[in-house]
Amino acid sequence: MSDAPRGRPGFLLLEDGTLFRGNLIGGTMPTVAEVVFTTNMSGYQEVFTDPSYRGQIVVMTAPMIGNYGVNTSDPESARAQVAGVVVRELSRSYSNWRAEGSLASWFETSQVPVLEDVDTRRLTRHLRSAGVMRGVIADGIEPSREALIALDACPAMEGLDLATRVTTPSKYEWGNPSAPYHIVAYDFGIKRNILRLFAEHDCHVTVVPAETPAEEVLGLAPNGVFLSNGPGDPAAVSYAPTVVRTIAREGVPIFGICLGHQILGLTFGARTVKMPYGHRGGNHPVREVDSGRVLITSQNHGFAVEGADEGIPGAPDLEVTHVNLNDGSIEGLRHRSMPIFAVQYHPEAAPGPHDARPLFDDFMKTVRSHAATSDPNS
């Protein structure tokens, strides 16, 4: 099946002056954002709707995307989150029993600009060598004055609190209201598959906005608190560590992933750093420090908690549980005395491998234990 429009001349200009020409489809021009790459071979619909990609132009390293179409079941949020997409080839035909339309038409409807016919291998190698940087997608063969002005005005990712831009405006419920366990999830850019997995683990979830006070959360009497993934600079989410400390002092189990992992690090004295080109894709090897076991993980982050497997500077109460085998960066941490742990990668795996799914089981063991000790009838 094919219902996709053909493109027009367009380009991607990086802030260091490197120019990539291609054919442009859809979107509002010019489009400026940080340019990053992901190594996901599939799961493109989940990638493009992941709130952690807000404010980014995503380069797909897979040479062709779109061949299995799109559907209404796989999105990780209610809308497209990426600012733009760069591909080598966008398939005009698709075939899958779950497909409800073409990816190209979804881009058009979502007003996401797509630059096709780009040498994405050369672009990826450049970003790996020079580091991710700002870029502009626009019409034409050569950059116009309008495109140059837009690129110059684009803010850097450092210092940006994007969590407040993607969070829910008001709290909402997910799952069976009669489920035996109640989780409060802070929405810094939460993905739907996280909520689905909590529901599968007999949980009723209350999702709250990023700036919700600790007292309001504790008033909901949760059996556990979850800190979600999300976009932007974790150090700019300056309101979160105070909230997390208050909840932690009450002994409530806390589990964080991605941005939630970084926030937990900051809460207990760690620092975060901007990575040269980050980790994005579904094939990142992570070593579990205690066992030596290696997990293949799904990742999407451009910042990291500073430190290595020997420890986390400034955070003596935290110990490292996982490290990245490619660059040695911290991929997991836990508190030495409180029921708190976090991972930098995505155990909900949407998209990605399922090696880390048991982390939800680990959290639920702590949740059940806390629920039992908190129940006056137990």
Secondary structure, DSSP 8 states (H G I E B T S, - for coil): -------EEEEEEETTS-EEEEEEESS-SSEEEEEEEE--SS-HHHHHT-GGGTTEEEEE-SSEE-TT-B-SSS-SSSS---SEEE-SEE-S----TT--B-HHHHHHHHT--EEES--HHHHHHHHHHH--EEEEEEESSS--HHHHHHHHH---STT---HHHHS-SS-EEES-TT-SEEEEEEESS--HHHHHHHHHTTEEEEEEETT--HHHHHTT--SEEEE----S-GGG-TTHHHHHHHHHHTT--EEEETHHHHHHHHHTT--EEEEEEEEEEEEEEEEETTT--EEEEEEEEEEEES-BTTB-TT-TTEEEEEEETTT--EEEEEESSSSEEEESS-TT-SSS-STTTHHHHHHHHHHHHHHHHH-TT-
